[in-house]
Amino acid sequence: MAIYKFKITFEDFDDVVREIDIKSNQTFEDLHKAIHKSTGYNAEKPSSFYVSTDNWLKGDEIAYLPSERKKDRVVLMENSKLSGFIEDPHQKFYYIYNFDRPYDFHVELIKIILDADPHIEYPFLAKSTGEAPKIMEQNGPQAVDPRGAAASSEFDFLNEMNFVPEDTDELEAMGEMGINEQERDEDDESEDDEFGDEFSENEGYEDDSQKDDY
């Protein structure tokens, strides 16, 4: 039984590398789950391998938990043995994990071992370098605002207003309008105080010329 050694790297994090040894008759689902056993991610997410060219151009799709509209157009990981898609000793697969919050990977066959080690349970994590980046799960324990809880609560009213990022310009305009209204109110108050003080100081004042007439 031949063993495939795959090198798996994040497309955007070159310093995170995994090497996994897996039997040629095992499936893409086995490889998918082995990858996320090594990253700590939840494997139960819609994901796909794509048969790839040397330049990482995607070809045929091999899917896990595909959407309804894709089911008739893809083959499933659990039904697809690795050996059925290896056409090159350096075969490449482009891999997308979790279409809701995707991470892209490069998966490359780097070695074919002719005989399995009877003392190893496959898939086997042969090498692990670097820590996989944290995933921000919505409403999960990792969904923490880096500015702290106070900063999050400061903008809770936006959620109640169904605020979306595209409303930023409108929100800023509303803020400027409010500031301008406040400045105008302050100006009116200052004018009232100025004239009020003037009249209060002259209250009871009599013209000396009028006194002489009496």
C-alpha positions as CSV (number, residue, x, y, z in Angstrom):
1,M,0.0,0.0,0.0
2,A,1.5,3.3,-1.1
3,I,1.7,6.3,1.2
4,Y,1.2,9.9,-0.1
5,K,3.1,12.7,1.8
6,F,1.2,16.0,1.3
7,K,2.6,19.4,2.2
8,I,-0.2,21.8,3.2
9,T,0.3,25.5,3.5
10,F,-2.0,28.5,4.0
11,E,-2.1,30.7,1.0
12,D,-1.8,33.8,3.1
13,F,0.4,32.4,5.9
14,D,3.6,30.9,4.4
15,D,5.1,30.2,7.8
16,V,2.3,27.7,8.7
17,V,3.1,24.3,7.3
18,R,1.7,20.8,7.8
19,E,2.9,17.5,6.3
20,I,0.5,14.6,6.4
21,D,1.2,11.0,5.4
22,I,-2.0,9.2,4.2
23,K,-2.7,5.9,2.4
24,S,-3.4,6.1,-1.3
25,N,-6.8,4.3,-0.8
26,Q,-8.0,6.7,1.8
27,T,-10.4,9.5,0.8
28,F,-10.3,13.3,0.5
29,E,-12.6,13.4,3.6
30,D,-9.8,11.6,5.5
31,L,-7.3,14.2,4.4
32,H,-9.7,17.1,5.1
33,K,-10.3,15.9,8.7
34,A,-6.5,15.2,9.2
35,I,-5.7,18.8,8.1
36,H,-8.1,20.2,10.7
37,K,-7.0,17.9,13.4
38,S,-3.6,19.5,12.9
39,T,-5.0,23.1,12.8
40,G,-7.6,22.8,15.6
41,Y,-10.4,24.0,13.3
42,N,-13.9,22.4,13.2
43,A,-13.8,20.0,10.2
44,E,-17.6,20.0,9.9
45,K,-17.7,23.0,7.6
46,P,-18.5,23.1,3.8
47,S,-15.1,22.8,2.1
48,S,-13.6,21.7,-1.2
49,F,-10.5,20.4,-2.8
50,Y,-9.9,21.4,-6.5
51,V,-7.6,19.5,-8.8
52,S,-5.0,22.1,-9.6
53,T,-2.4,23.1,-12.2
54,D,1.2,24.0,-11.2
55,N,0.0,27.6,-11.1
56,W,-2.8,26.8,-8.7
57,L,-5.6,27.2,-11.2
58,K,-8.6,25.3,-10.0
59,G,-10.1,22.4,-11.9
60,D,-12.5,19.6,-10.9
61,E,-14.1,20.1,-7.4
62,I,-14.2,17.5,-4.7
63,A,-16.6,18.8,-2.0
64,Y,-17.6,18.2,1.6
65,L,-21.1,19.3,2.8
66,P,-21.8,21.0,-0.5
67,S,-24.8,23.3,-0.9
68,E,-27.9,22.1,-2.6
69,R,-27.2,23.9,-5.9
70,K,-23.7,22.3,-6.1
71,K,-24.6,18.7,-5.2
72,D,-25.2,17.7,-8.8
73,R,-22.0,19.3,-10.1
74,V,-19.4,18.0,-7.8
75,V,-18.1,14.7,-6.4
76,L,-18.1,14.1,-2.7
77,M,-15.0,13.8,-0.6
78,E,-16.3,10.7,1.2
79,N,-16.7,8.9,-2.1
80,S,-13.4,10.0,-3.6
81,K,-10.2,8.0,-3.0
82,L,-7.0,10.0,-3.3
83,S,-5.4,7.6,-5.8
84,G,-8.2,8.4,-8.3
85,F,-7.0,12.0,-8.6
86,I,-3.2,11.6,-8.6
87,E,-2.0,12.1,-12.2
88,D,1.4,13.6,-11.3
89,P,4.1,12.7,-8.8
90,H,3.9,16.3,-7.7
91,Q,0.1,16.6,-7.9
92,K,-1.4,19.8,-6.5
93,F,-4.8,20.6,-5.0
94,Y,-6.2,24.0,-4.2
95,Y,-8.2,23.6,-1.0
96,I,-10.9,26.0,0.5
97,Y,-11.9,25.4,4.0
98,N,-15.3,26.8,5.3
99,F,-17.0,28.8,2.6
100,D,-18.8,30.9,5.2
101,R,-15.4,32.2,6.5
102,P,-12.9,30.8,4.1
103,Y,-9.3,30.0,4.4
104,D,-7.4,29.0,1.2
105,F,-4.7,26.3,1.2
106,H,-2.1,24.8,-1.2
107,V,-1.9,21.1,-1.0
108,E,1.0,19.4,-2.8
109,L,2.1,15.8,-3.1
110,I,5.8,15.9,-2.3
111,K,6.6,12.2,-1.9
112,I,5.3,8.7,-2.5
113,I,6.3,6.1,0.0
114,L,5.9,2.6,-1.4
115,D,5.2,0.7,1.8
116,A,3.1,1.8,4.8
117,D,4.7,1.6,8.3
118,P,2.7,-1.0,10.2
119,H,3.3,0.9,13.4
120,I,1.7,4.1,12.2
121,E,-2.0,4.9,12.1
122,Y,-2.8,6.9,9.0
123,P,-3.5,9.7,8.3
124,F,-0.4,10.7,10.2
125,L,0.9,14.2,11.0
126,A,4.6,13.9,10.0
127,K,5.5,17.6,10.4
128,S,3.9,20.7,11.9
129,T,5.4,24.2,11.7
130,G,3.8,27.4,12.9
131,E,0.5,28.0,14.7
132,A,-2.7,28.2,12.6
133,P,-4.4,31.6,12.7
134,K,-7.4,32.0,15.0
135,I,-10.8,31.9,13.4
136,M,-13.3,34.6,14.5
137,E,-16.5,32.6,15.0
138,Q,-19.6,34.8,15.0
139,N,-21.2,34.8,18.5
140,G,-18.5,32.4,19.7
141,P,-16.0,32.7,22.5
142,Q,-13.3,34.0,20.0
143,A,-15.5,36.8,18.7
144,V,-13.9,39.4,20.9
145,D,-13.5,43.1,20.0
146,P,-9.7,43.8,20.5
147,R,-10.7,47.2,22.0
148,G,-12.5,45.6,24.9
149,A,-16.0,45.1,26.1
150,A,-16.6,48.8,26.7
151,A,-15.8,49.6,23.0
152,S,-18.3,46.9,21.9
153,S,-21.1,48.2,24.1
154,E,-20.5,51.7,22.9
155,F,-21.8,50.7,19.5
156,D,-24.6,48.4,20.6
157,F,-27.1,51.0,19.5
158,L,-26.0,50.5,15.9
159,N,-27.1,46.9,16.0
160,E,-30.5,48.0,17.2
161,M,-30.7,50.4,14.2
162,N,-29.7,47.5,11.8
163,F,-26.7,49.6,10.9
164,V,-24.6,48.4,8.0
165,P,-21.1,49.7,7.1
166,E,-22.5,51.4,3.9
167,D,-24.4,53.7,6.3
168,T,-21.2,55.3,7.5
169,D,-21.4,58.4,5.4
170,E,-24.9,59.0,6.4
171,L,-24.1,58.5,10.1
172,E,-21.2,61.0,9.8
173,A,-23.4,63.5,8.1
174,M,-26.0,63.2,10.9
175,G,-23.2,63.7,13.4
176,E,-21.9,66.8,11.7
177,M,-25.5,68.2,11.5
178,G,-25.9,67.6,15.2
179,I,-22.7,69.4,16.0
180,N,-23.7,72.4,13.8
181,E,-27.1,72.6,15.5
182,Q,-25.4,72.6,18.9
183,E,-23.0,75.4,17.8
184,R,-25.9,77.5,16.5
185,D,-27.8,77.0,19.8
186,E,-24.7,78.1,21.8
187,D,-24.2,81.2,19.6
188,D,-27.9,82.2,20.1
189,E,-27.5,81.8,23.9
190,S,-24.3,83.9,23.9
191,E,-26.1,86.7,22.0
192,D,-29.0,86.7,24.4
193,D,-26.6,86.9,27.3
194,E,-24.7,89.8,25.7
195,F,-27.8,92.0,25.1
196,G,-29.4,90.9,28.3
197,D,-26.4,92.1,30.3
198,E,-26.4,95.4,28.5
199,F,-30.0,96.2,29.2
200,S,-29.7,95.1,32.8
201,E,-26.8,97.4,33.4
202,N,-28.7,100.4,32.0
203,E,-31.9,99.6,33.9
204,G,-33.2,102.7,35.8
205,Y,-30.9,105.0,33.9
206,E,-32.1,108.6,33.4
207,D,-30.7,111.1,31.0
208,D,-29.1,114.1,32.8
209,S,-30.6,116.5,30.3
210,Q,-34.0,115.3,31.3
211,K,-33.2,116.0,35.0
212,D,-32.4,119.6,34.2
213,D,-35.8,120.2,32.6
214,Y,-37.3,119.6,36.0
